[in-house]
């Protein structure tokens, strides 16, 4: 405040109005939420990847290029262990893929990952319940999905949902 008084008191009085951010409401429907998530997911996953990368090793890393091919058609889960007790409480299922480029030493490889997200809608917030991912392969036998909540993409989704719930994601 002293700095403002020395320059111009009137400009300091308007400072909160200049730095105020407009909060946006997180979408209430899965299709709109998916559209925004797909748009922002590569940058969120890349930031998560950078946070976990050792500072001394900049040769081996992954860069998430794009996310896409969303599907929201629910799969029937035959195992009663995974059925919700209350049908209305069943999480939304979202399928998407990411294209990533892995750099190792002097080589790079593009890989496609397939992700199965289970999202829950609270009274006003979205939550990632769990997530499974599978690496795409050109062979006839794909790898089985593994729990990936703590992966860079999983962390990216969780942080994106936190920002969306806080009204910080622009439509």
C-alpha positions in Angstrom: 0.0 0.0 0.0 2.9 2.4 0.7 4.1 1.8 -2.8 0.7 2.7 -4.2 0.5 5.8 -2.1 3.8 7.0 -3.4 2.8 6.6 -7.1 -0.9 7.4 -7.3 -3.5 6.8 -4.5 -6.4 6.7 -7.0 -4.9 3.8 -9.0 -4.5 1.8 -5.8 -8.1 2.2 -4.9 -9.1 0.5 -8.2 -6.4 -2.3 -7.8 -8.8 -5.0 -6.4 -11.1 -4.5 -9.4 -8.2 -4.9 -11.8 -7.0 -8.2 -10.3 -10.4 -9.7 -9.6 -11.0 -13.0 -11.4 -14.2 -14.1 -12.9 -15.2 -17.5 -11.5 -16.9 -19.9 -13.9 -19.3 -22.6 -12.9 -18.1 -26.2 -13.4 -20.4 -28.0 -16.0 -23.2 -30.0 -14.5 -23.5 -32.4 -17.4 -20.9 -35.1 -18.3 -20.7 -34.2 -22.0 -19.8 -30.6 -21.3 -17.4 -31.6 -18.5 -15.8 -34.1 -20.9 -15.3 -31.5 -23.6 -13.5 -29.1 -21.3 -11.4 -31.9 -19.7 -10.3 -33.2 -23.0 -9.2 -29.7 -24.0 -7.1 -29.1 -20.9 -5.9 -32.6 -19.9 -2.6 -32.7 -21.9 -1.3 -29.5 -20.1 -2.5 -30.8 -16.7 -0.8 -34.2 -17.3 2.4 -32.5 -18.5 2.6 -30.4 -15.4 2.1 -33.5 -13.2 4.8 -35.3 -15.2 7.2 -32.3 -14.7 6.6 -32.2 -10.9 7.5 -35.9 -10.5 10.5 -35.7 -12.9 13.9 -35.6 -11.2 15.6 -32.3 -11.8 18.9 -33.9 -12.8 17.4 -36.2 -15.4 16.0 -34.2 -18.3 16.8 -36.8 -20.9 14.1 -39.4 -20.1 10.6 -37.9 -19.9 7.1 -38.1 -21.3 5.2 -35.3 -23.0 1.4 -35.6 -23.4 0.5 -34.4 -26.8 -3.3 -34.7 -27.0 -6.4 -36.3 -25.4 -9.4 -37.4 -27.3 -11.9 -40.0 -28.4 -14.2 -39.6 -25.4 -17.0 -42.0 -24.8 -19.5 -41.9 -22.0 -21.4 -45.2 -22.8 -21.4 -47.2 -19.5 -20.0 -50.7 -19.5 -22.0 -53.4 -17.7 -20.0 -54.8 -14.9 -21.0 -58.3 -14.2 -19.0 -58.8 -11.0 -21.4 -57.9 -8.1 -18.3 -56.8 -6.1 -18.2 -53.6 -8.3 -22.0 -52.9 -8.4 -23.1 -49.9 -6.3 -25.5 -50.6 -3.5 -27.8 -47.7 -4.7 -28.2 -47.5 -8.5 -28.6 -43.7 -8.4 -25.2 -43.5 -6.7 -23.4 -45.3 -9.6 -20.5 -43.2 -10.9 -20.4 -41.9 -14.4 -18.0 -43.8 -16.7 -15.8 -41.9 -19.1 -13.5 -43.4 -21.6 -10.7 -41.4 -23.3 -7.4 -41.8 -24.9 -4.1 -39.8 -24.7 -1.3 -39.7 -27.1 2.1 -39.3 -25.5 5.6 -39.1 -26.6 8.3 -40.7 -24.5 11.8 -39.6 -24.8 14.6 -42.0 -23.7 18.2 -40.9 -24.3 18.3 -40.0 -28.0 15.1 -41.9 -29.0 11.4 -41.0 -28.9 8.4 -43.2 -29.1 4.7 -42.3 -29.5 2.3 -44.3 -27.3 -1.4 -44.3 -27.1 -3.0 -44.8 -23.6 -6.6 -45.7 -23.0 -8.2 -44.5 -19.8 -11.4 -45.6 -18.0 -12.5 -43.0 -15.5 -15.2 -43.3 -12.9 -16.5 -39.8 -12.0 -19.0 -39.0 -9.2 -21.2 -35.9 -9.1 -21.8 -34.5 -5.6 -24.2 -31.8 -4.7 -22.2 -29.4 -6.8 -18.7 -30.9 -7.2 -17.2 -33.6 -9.5 -14.9 -36.2 -8.1 -12.6 -38.9 -9.6 -13.5 -42.1 -7.9 -11.0 -44.3 -9.6 -9.3 -44.7 -12.9 -7.8 -47.5 -14.9 -5.5 -47.2 -17.9 -4.1 -49.5 -20.6 -1.3 -49.0 -23.0 -2.2 -49.4 -26.6 -0.3 -52.0 -28.5 -0.1 -53.2 -32.1 -0.1 -56.9 -31.1 -3.3 -58.9 -30.9 -3.2 -59.2 -27.1 -3.6 -55.8 -25.4 -2.1 -55.3 -21.9 -4.7 -55.5 -19.1 -5.8 -52.2 -17.5 -4.1 -51.2 -14.3 -5.2 -48.8 -11.6 -3.8 -45.4 -12.6 -5.2 -42.8 -10.1 -1.6 -41.7 -9.2 -0.3 -41.6 -12.7 0.4 -38.2 -14.4 -2.9 -38.4 -16.2 -4.8 -39.4 -13.1 -3.2 -36.6 -11.1 -4.0 -34.2 -14.0 -7.6 -35.2 -13.9 -7.9 -34.7 -10.2 -6.2 -31.3 -10.2 -8.4 -30.3 -13.2 -11.5 -31.3 -11.3 -10.3 -29.4 -8.3 -9.9 -26.3 -10.5 -13.2 -26.8 -12.2 -15.0 -27.2 -8.9 -13.4 -24.0 -7.7 -14.7 -22.1 -10.8 -11.2 -21.6 -12.4 -11.8 -23.4 -15.7 -12.9 -21.2 -18.6 -15.6 -22.5 -20.9 
